[in-house]
Amino acid sequence: MTVPQPTATTRWRCTLCGNLTRFDVTRSSKVVEYVHLDLAGEPTVEERQVVSETIASVRCRWCNAVDQVELVDRPGTDS
């Protein structure tokens, strides 16, 4: 089951405890990165482009519920 990602007008809310702010998100991403190596060989990602991303699960940090997250309107948005 994939979980929808929040938008500019929505946010996540745990349906069990009401948490709006703390979640552990498991996601799969396909990215293209421009990596710069300094002379010592230490890498730094200077550009990152997300090609695709899927959220596999969202766990509430407050009550530890898995996949009990819904999208709700953000305050101040007219939906």
C-alpha positions as CSV (number, residue, x, y, z in Angstrom):
1,M,0.0,0.0,0.0
2,T,1.4,3.4,-1.0
3,V,0.8,6.5,1.1
4,P,0.0,9.7,-0.7
5,Q,2.5,12.5,-0.3
6,P,1.5,15.8,1.3
7,T,1.0,18.7,-1.0
8,A,1.0,22.5,-0.5
9,T,-2.6,22.3,0.8
10,T,-2.5,19.0,2.7
11,R,-0.5,17.4,5.5
12,W,-0.3,14.0,7.2
13,R,-2.3,13.2,10.4
14,C,-2.2,9.9,12.4
15,T,-5.8,8.6,12.6
16,L,-5.1,6.9,15.9
17,C,-3.5,9.6,18.1
18,G,-3.8,12.8,16.0
19,N,-0.1,13.4,15.5
20,L,0.6,16.0,12.8
21,T,4.4,16.5,13.1
22,R,6.5,13.3,13.6
23,F,6.6,10.4,11.2
24,D,9.1,7.7,10.1
25,V,8.8,7.5,6.3
26,T,10.0,4.5,4.3
27,R,10.4,5.5,0.6
28,S,12.0,4.3,-2.6
29,S,13.7,6.9,-4.7
30,K,15.3,6.9,-8.1
31,V,17.7,9.9,-8.3
32,V,20.4,11.4,-10.5
33,E,23.1,13.0,-8.5
34,Y,26.1,15.2,-9.6
35,V,28.8,14.1,-7.1
36,H,32.0,16.2,-6.7
37,L,35.0,14.5,-5.2
38,D,37.6,16.7,-3.6
39,L,41.3,16.0,-3.9
40,A,41.2,13.7,-0.8
41,G,38.4,11.7,-2.4
42,E,35.6,13.0,-0.1
43,P,32.3,13.1,-2.1
44,T,29.8,16.0,-2.0
45,V,26.5,15.9,-3.8
46,E,26.2,19.2,-5.5
47,E,23.0,18.5,-7.5
48,R,20.2,16.0,-7.0
49,Q,17.2,15.3,-9.3
50,V,14.5,13.0,-8.2
51,V,13.3,10.9,-11.1
52,S,10.7,8.9,-9.2
53,E,9.7,8.4,-5.6
54,T,7.3,6.1,-3.9
55,I,6.3,6.1,-0.2
56,A,6.0,2.6,1.0
57,S,4.9,3.2,4.6
58,V,4.5,5.9,7.2
59,R,4.9,5.1,10.9
60,C,3.7,7.5,13.6
61,R,6.5,8.4,16.0
62,W,4.0,9.1,18.9
63,C,1.9,5.9,18.9
64,N,4.0,3.7,16.6
65,A,1.0,3.0,14.3
66,V,2.0,1.8,10.9
67,D,0.0,2.9,7.8
68,Q,-2.6,4.8,9.9
69,V,-2.0,8.1,8.2
70,E,-4.5,10.2,6.3
71,L,-4.2,13.5,4.4
72,V,-5.9,16.4,5.9
73,D,-6.2,20.1,4.9
74,R,-3.5,22.4,6.2
75,P,-4.8,25.3,8.3
76,G,-5.5,28.5,6.3
77,T,-6.1,26.7,3.0
78,D,-9.4,26.8,1.2
79,S,-10.3,23.4,-0.2
